[in-house]
Amino acid sequence: MVHRATPRILYVIGQLGPGGAERQLVYLLHGLDRTRFRPAVVVWNYREDDPYVSQITELDVTIYPLSKASSNYSKLVSLRRLVNRLRPEVIHSYTFFTNIVACLSALGTGAVTIGAIQGDYLEDVRSAGRLRGHLNSRWPRFLIVNSFAGLQNARSAPNRFFRARCTMLVRNGLDLARFPPRPHAVAMKAPTILGVGSLLHVKRWDRLLKTAAELKRRGFDFRVEIAGTGPMRSSLESAARDLDVAERVTFLGHVSDVEDRLRRAAFLVHTSDSEGCPNAVIEAMAAGLPIVATDSGDVPRLVEHGKTGFVVSREDHDSLVEYVAALLADDELCRAMGNAGRLKAEQEFCLARLVSQTLDVYRAAGWRDQACRTVNAMRIDPSCAG
């Protein structure tokens, strides 16, 4: 690890393996003026071979690793020492699970601290456990939420003492240049249905497998590719065999070329039970793909039903099958929906907006960076003032 100039902004993240928050951090670092803001990243559970390690180092951003084998207490002590040595102006926890440790690391340093809610909030709290979930909800005072669903859930949490005190909405962004739109939809003999996401129970890939079985029964010719890693892989592979679709379904594992996979797919299917602002959906829109997705998190706000794709109730299997079948049968519908999705991505998810609104939150939280103020309209809770 090469130590460079003292960072002004220090990001704290749980790990750099495949994940939505990790991908968003890479986008943010890519869009930041790194010479001016001098960002650096602390990784709570560091693994040298995690895929986003190389992408961040290629941006000439320093990574400070904390060993996964160390205890949480020893890592907190190491983080405190690091912050006391570096004296960053802003410490931004980029994952919900590191909010409280980022806050504790800043005590007595004068650094502005920012936390994160990257999902629908309810799933974050459940996964963390009640005590840790509530602590990460309460501290730091300022939390960036990436979805309307997460914002609403955080502000209406029943335990008022542990309710997030100041929540600000900054929706996910992406580098549109990495997703050049396709000039036209290409008719394919066996079109590819793509799924992108971790192989976790909450992602409900079983819904896609059952849909594939029904489409095969109806005589459709297609392929299914699912890009992602996780503990459910073996059980999903077994389910594909039981449903007699194993020859149609490929589990790709982690892919570093998701942009290429999107370019070659006919459309995206997203079947999750819980989401915030899913990267897979906005990246598919940017690539000009129509989307069939369950109504979790902000999906109903992202996918305009009947225009950029179809939104289905999470337990409405019949509608899921019918909408996927409709796209398989109509190349022109795929083209029209894909073009509409690309236009929406250009209007709402550009990288410059992600960067400027994130910096606006830092300033609203007290960061004195007077030289470069932006004029974005921020969704700031009035109770945050003062």
C-alpha positions as CSV (number, residue, x, y, z in Angstrom):
1,M,0.0,0.0,0.0
2,V,1.4,3.4,-1.0
3,H,0.5,6.3,1.3
4,R,-0.2,9.5,-0.6
5,A,-1.3,13.0,0.4
6,T,-3.4,13.2,3.6
7,P,-7.0,12.6,2.6
8,R,-9.7,15.2,3.1
9,I,-12.5,12.6,2.8
10,L,-12.3,9.1,4.4
11,Y,-14.7,6.4,3.3
12,V,-15.4,3.5,5.6
13,I,-16.9,0.4,4.0
14,G,-17.5,-3.1,5.3
15,Q,-15.8,-5.0,2.4
16,L,-14.9,-4.6,-1.3
17,G,-16.5,-7.8,-2.6
18,P,-19.4,-7.8,-5.0
19,G,-22.2,-5.6,-3.8
20,G,-24.3,-2.6,-4.6
21,A,-22.8,-0.2,-2.0
22,E,-19.3,-1.2,-3.1
23,R,-20.1,-0.6,-6.8
24,Q,-21.6,2.8,-5.9
25,L,-18.5,3.8,-4.0
26,V,-16.4,3.0,-7.1
27,Y,-18.7,5.2,-9.1
28,L,-18.5,8.0,-6.6
29,L,-14.7,7.9,-6.4
30,H,-14.5,7.8,-10.2
31,G,-16.6,11.0,-10.4
32,L,-14.9,12.9,-7.6
33,D,-12.1,15.4,-8.3
34,R,-9.6,13.2,-6.5
35,T,-6.8,15.7,-6.7
36,R,-8.9,18.3,-4.9
37,F,-10.8,16.1,-2.4
38,R,-8.1,13.5,-1.9
39,P,-10.4,10.5,-0.9
40,A,-9.2,7.4,0.8
41,V,-11.0,4.2,1.8
42,V,-10.9,2.1,5.0
43,V,-12.1,-1.5,4.6
44,W,-13.5,-3.0,7.8
45,N,-13.2,-6.6,6.5
46,Y,-10.4,-6.5,4.0
47,R,-9.6,-9.2,1.5
48,E,-6.9,-8.5,-1.1
49,D,-8.6,-10.5,-3.8
50,D,-12.0,-8.8,-3.5
51,P,-13.0,-7.5,-7.0
52,Y,-13.3,-3.8,-6.1
53,V,-9.9,-3.5,-4.6
54,S,-8.2,-3.3,-7.9
55,Q,-10.7,-0.9,-9.3
56,I,-10.2,1.5,-6.4
57,T,-6.4,1.3,-6.5
58,E,-6.5,2.0,-10.3
59,L,-8.1,5.3,-9.4
60,D,-5.0,6.1,-7.4
61,V,-7.1,6.1,-4.2
62,T,-5.4,4.7,-1.0
63,I,-7.0,1.8,0.7
64,Y,-6.4,1.3,4.5
65,P,-7.1,-2.4,5.2
66,L,-8.4,-3.7,8.5
67,S,-8.0,-7.5,8.9
68,K,-11.1,-9.6,8.7
69,A,-9.4,-11.9,11.3
70,S,-9.1,-9.2,13.9
71,S,-11.8,-8.6,16.5
72,N,-14.2,-5.7,16.1
73,Y,-12.7,-4.0,19.1
74,S,-9.1,-4.1,17.8
75,K,-10.3,-2.9,14.4
76,L,-12.1,0.1,16.1
77,V,-8.9,0.9,18.0
78,S,-6.9,0.8,14.7
79,L,-9.5,3.0,13.0
80,R,-9.4,5.5,15.8
81,R,-5.6,5.7,15.5
82,L,-5.8,6.1,11.8
83,V,-8.3,8.9,12.0
84,N,-6.2,10.7,14.7
85,R,-3.2,10.4,12.4
86,L,-4.9,11.4,9.1
87,R,-7.3,14.0,10.5
88,P,-9.7,13.9,7.6
89,E,-12.3,16.6,7.3
90,V,-15.2,14.2,6.5
91,I,-15.7,10.5,7.5
92,H,-18.4,8.8,5.4
93,S,-19.6,5.3,6.4
94,Y,-20.7,3.9,3.0
95,T,-22.5,0.8,4.5
96,F,-25.1,0.7,7.2
97,F,-23.1,-1.8,9.3
98,T,-20.1,0.6,9.7
99,N,-22.1,3.7,10.7
100,I,-21.5,3.5,14.4
101,V,-17.8,2.6,14.1
102,A,-17.2,5.6,11.8
103,C,-19.0,7.8,14.3
104,L,-16.9,6.5,17.2
105,S,-13.7,6.9,15.2
106,A,-14.3,10.6,14.7
107,L,-14.9,11.5,18.4
108,G,-12.7,14.5,19.4
109,T,-11.3,15.0,15.9
110,G,-13.7,17.6,14.6
111,A,-14.4,15.5,11.5
112,V,-17.9,15.7,9.9
113,T,-19.4,12.2,10.0
114,I,-21.9,10.8,7.6
115,G,-23.7,7.4,7.7
116,A,-25.5,5.4,5.1
117,I,-28.7,3.4,4.5
118,Q,-28.2,1.5,1.2
119,G,-31.3,-0.8,1.3
120,D,-34.8,-0.5,2.5
121,Y,-33.7,0.1,6.1
122,L,-35.9,-2.6,7.6
123,E,-33.7,-5.4,6.1
124,D,-30.6,-3.6,7.3
125,V,-31.8,-3.5,10.8
126,R,-33.0,-7.1,10.7
127,S,-29.7,-8.3,9.4
128,A,-27.6,-6.3,11.9
129,G,-29.7,-7.4,14.9
130,R,-31.8,-5.2,17.0
131,L,-29.1,-3.5,19.1
132,R,-26.5,-3.0,16.4
133,G,-29.3,-2.1,14.0
134,H,-30.6,0.7,16.2
135,L,-27.1,2.0,17.0
136,N,-26.3,2.2,13.3
137,S,-29.6,4.0,12.7
138,R,-28.9,6.6,15.3
139,W,-25.3,7.5,14.7
140,P,-23.9,9.4,12.9
141,R,-26.6,12.1,13.0
142,F,-26.6,12.6,9.2
143,L,-27.5,9.6,7.1
144,I,-27.5,9.4,3.3
145,V,-30.4,7.2,2.1
146,N,-30.3,5.9,-1.5
147,S,-34.0,5.2,-2.0
148,F,-37.4,6.7,-1.3
149,A,-38.4,3.4,0.3
150,G,-35.4,3.5,2.7
151,L,-36.1,7.2,3.5
152,Q,-39.7,6.5,4.4
153,N,-38.9,3.4,6.5
154,A,-36.1,5.2,8.4
155,R,-38.2,8.2,9.2
156,S,-41.2,6.1,10.4
157,A,-39.3,3.6,12.5
158,P,-41.4,2.9,15.7
159,N,-38.5,3.4,18.2
160,R,-38.2,7.2,18.2
161,F,-35.0,7.2,20.3
162,F,-33.1,5.1,17.7
163,R,-34.8,6.7,14.7
164,A,-32.4,8.3,12.3
165,R,-32.1,11.9,13.3
166,C,-31.4,13.5,9.9
167,T,-31.9,11.6,6.6
168,M,-31.1,12.9,3.2
169,L,-31.9,11.3,-0.1
170,V,-29.2,10.8,-2.6
171,R,-30.2,8.2,-5.2
172,N,-27.7,5.9,-6.8
173,G,-25.9,7.1,-9.9
174,L,-23.7,5.5,-12.6
175,D,-21.2,6.3,-15.3
176,L,-23.3,6.4,-18.4
177,A,-20.3,6.2,-20.6
178,R,-19.8,2.6,-19.4
179,F,-23.2,1.6,-20.8
180,P,-23.4,2.8,-24.4
181,P,-27.0,2.3,-25.6
182,R,-27.5,-0.3,-28.3
183,P,-28.5,1.3,-31.7
184,H,-31.4,-1.2,-32.1
185,A,-32.7,-4.4,-30.6
186,V,-31.2,-7.4,-32.3
187,A,-33.6,-10.3,-32.9
188,M,-32.1,-13.4,-31.4
189,K,-33.1,-17.0,-32.0
190,A,-32.6,-17.8,-28.3
191,P,-32.7,-14.5,-26.4
192,T,-30.9,-14.2,-23.1
193,I,-32.8,-13.3,-20.0
194,L,-30.3,-11.7,-17.5
195,G,-30.5,-11.6,-13.8
196,V,-27.8,-9.6,-11.8
197,G,-27.5,-9.8,-8.0
198,S,-26.1,-11.8,-5.1
199,L,-27.3,-15.4,-4.6
200,L,-29.1,-14.7,-1.4
201,H,-32.6,-15.8,-0.3
202,V,-33.8,-12.2,-0.3
203,K,-33.1,-12.0,-4.1
204,R,-35.6,-14.8,-4.7
205,W,-34.0,-16.2,-7.9
206,D,-36.3,-19.2,-7.4
207,R,-39.0,-17.0,-9.0
208,L,-36.9,-16.7,-12.1
209,L,-36.3,-20.4,-12.2
210,K,-40.0,-21.2,-11.9
211,T,-40.7,-18.7,-14.6
212,A,-38.1,-20.4,-16.9
213,A,-39.8,-23.8,-16.3
214,E,-43.2,-22.4,-17.4
215,L,-41.7,-20.7,-20.4
216,K,-40.0,-23.9,-21.5
217,R,-43.3,-25.8,-21.1
218,R,-44.9,-23.3,-23.5
219,G,-42.2,-23.9,-26.1
220,F,-40.2,-20.6,-25.9
221,D,-36.6,-20.7,-26.9
222,F,-34.4,-18.7,-24.5
223,R,-31.4,-18.7,-22.2
224,V,-31.2,-17.5,-18.6
225,E,-27.9,-16.1,-17.2
226,I,-27.6,-15.1,-13.5
227,A,-24.6,-13.0,-12.6
228,G,-23.7,-13.0,-8.9
229,T,-22.2,-15.0,-6.0
230,G,-23.6,-16.1,-2.7
231,P,-24.5,-19.0,-0.4
232,M,-27.6,-20.0,-2.3
233,R,-25.8,-21.1,-5.5
234,S,-25.8,-24.9,-4.8
235,S,-29.5,-24.9,-3.8
236,L,-30.4,-22.8,-6.8
237,E,-28.5,-25.2,-9.1
238,S,-30.4,-28.1,-7.5
239,A,-33.7,-26.3,-8.0
240,A,-32.9,-25.7,-11.7
241,R,-32.3,-29.4,-12.1
242,D,-35.5,-30.3,-10.3
243,L,-37.4,-27.9,-12.6
244,D,-35.8,-29.4,-15.7
245,V,-34.3,-26.1,-16.8
246,A,-30.6,-26.7,-15.9
247,E,-29.7,-26.8,-19.6
248,R,-31.3,-23.3,-20.0
249,V,-29.8,-21.6,-16.9
250,T,-26.2,-20.6,-16.4
251,F,-24.9,-19.3,-13.1
252,L,-22.1,-17.0,-14.0
253,G,-20.7,-16.2,-10.6
254,H,-19.1,-12.8,-10.2
255,V,-18.6,-11.0,-13.5
256,S,-16.4,-8.0,-14.0
257,D,-17.9,-7.4,-17.5
258,V,-21.5,-6.8,-16.5
259,E,-21.7,-4.1,-19.1
260,D,-20.9,-6.6,-21.8
261,R,-23.5,-9.1,-20.4
262,L,-26.1,-6.3,-20.5
263,R,-25.3,-5.5,-24.1
264,R,-25.8,-9.1,-25.1
265,A,-29.0,-9.7,-23.2
266,A,-32.6,-9.2,-24.4
267,F,-33.9,-7.9,-21.1
268,L,-33.4,-8.0,-17.3
269,V,-35.5,-9.8,-14.8
270,H,-35.2,-8.7,-11.1
271,T,-37.1,-10.8,-8.5
272,S,-36.0,-9.5,-5.1
273,D,-38.1,-9.3,-2.0
274,S,-36.2,-6.3,-0.5
275,E,-34.3,-3.5,-2.2
276,G,-33.3,0.1,-2.0
277,C,-32.3,1.6,-5.3
278,P,-31.0,-1.5,-7.1
279,N,-27.9,-1.0,-9.3
280,A,-28.9,-3.9,-11.6
281,V,-32.1,-2.1,-12.6
282,I,-30.6,1.4,-13.3
283,E,-27.6,-0.2,-15.1
284,A,-30.0,-2.2,-17.3
285,M,-31.9,0.9,-18.1
286,A,-28.7,2.7,-19.0
287,A,-27.8,-0.2,-21.3
288,G,-31.2,0.2,-23.1
289,L,-32.8,-3.0,-21.7
290,P,-36.4,-3.4,-20.8
291,I,-37.0,-4.8,-17.2
292,V,-39.4,-7.1,-15.5
293,A,-39.1,-6.6,-11.8
294,T,-40.9,-7.2,-8.5
295,D,-42.3,-4.2,-6.6
296,S,-39.6,-4.0,-3.9
297,G,-37.9,-0.8,-2.7
298,D,-37.8,1.9,-5.4
299,V,-38.4,-0.4,-8.3
300,P,-41.9,1.1,-9.0
301,R,-40.3,4.5,-9.2
302,L,-37.5,3.3,-11.4
303,V,-39.5,1.1,-13.9
304,E,-42.4,2.8,-15.5
305,H,-44.9,0.0,-15.9
306,G,-45.8,-0.5,-19.6
307,K,-43.2,2.1,-20.7
308,T,-39.7,1.0,-19.6
309,G,-40.7,-2.5,-18.5
310,F,-43.2,-4.2,-16.2
311,V,-43.6,-4.2,-12.4
312,V,-45.2,-7.1,-10.7
313,S,-46.3,-7.9,-7.2
314,R,-43.8,-10.1,-5.4
315,E,-46.2,-13.0,-5.1
316,D,-47.9,-12.7,-8.5
317,H,-46.1,-15.5,-10.3
318,D,-48.6,-15.7,-13.2
319,S,-48.1,-12.0,-14.1
320,L,-44.3,-12.5,-13.9
321,V,-44.5,-15.3,-16.4
322,E,-46.8,-13.4,-18.7
323,Y,-44.7,-10.2,-18.8
324,V,-41.5,-12.2,-19.5
325,A,-43.3,-14.1,-22.2
326,A,-44.5,-10.8,-23.8
327,L,-40.9,-9.5,-24.1
328,L,-39.7,-12.8,-25.5
329,A,-42.3,-12.7,-28.2
330,D,-42.0,-9.0,-29.2
331,D,-38.6,-7.6,-30.3
332,E,-40.2,-4.2,-31.1
333,L,-41.6,-3.9,-27.6
334,C,-38.1,-4.7,-26.2
335,R,-36.6,-2.0,-28.4
336,A,-39.2,0.7,-27.5
337,M,-39.0,0.0,-23.7
338,G,-35.2,-0.2,-23.8
339,N,-35.0,3.2,-25.5
340,A,-37.4,4.8,-22.9
341,G,-35.3,3.3,-20.1
342,R,-32.1,4.7,-21.5
343,L,-33.7,8.2,-21.7
344,K,-34.8,7.9,-18.0
345,A,-31.3,6.8,-16.9
346,E,-29.8,9.8,-18.7
347,Q,-32.2,12.2,-17.0
348,E,-32.0,10.8,-13.4
349,F,-28.9,8.8,-12.8
350,C,-25.9,10.6,-14.2
351,L,-22.6,10.5,-12.3
352,A,-22.3,14.3,-11.9
353,R,-25.6,14.3,-9.9
354,L,-24.4,11.6,-7.5
355,V,-21.2,13.4,-6.8
356,S,-22.7,16.9,-6.4
357,Q,-25.5,15.8,-4.2
358,T,-23.2,13.8,-2.0
359,L,-20.9,16.8,-1.5
360,D,-24.0,18.9,-0.7
361,V,-24.8,16.5,2.2
362,Y,-21.3,17.0,3.6
363,R,-21.8,20.7,3.5
364,A,-25.2,20.5,5.1
365,A,-23.7,18.5,7.9
366,G,-21.2,21.2,8.6
367,W,-18.2,20.6,6.3
368,R,-16.7,24.0,5.5
369,D,-15.8,23.7,1.9
370,Q,-16.6,27.2,0.7
371,A,-14.7,27.2,-2.5
372,C,-17.0,25.0,-4.5
373,R,-20.7,25.1,-3.6
374,T,-23.3,23.4,-5.8
375,V,-26.9,24.4,-6.3
376,N,-28.7,21.0,-6.3
377,A,-32.1,20.9,-4.6
378,M,-31.5,18.6,-1.6
379,R,-34.2,16.6,0.2
380,I,-33.3,17.6,3.7
381,D,-35.4,17.0,6.7
382,P,-36.2,20.5,8.3
383,S,-35.4,19.0,11.7
384,C,-31.7,18.7,10.6
385,A,-31.2,22.4,10.8
386,G,-29.3,23.8,13.7
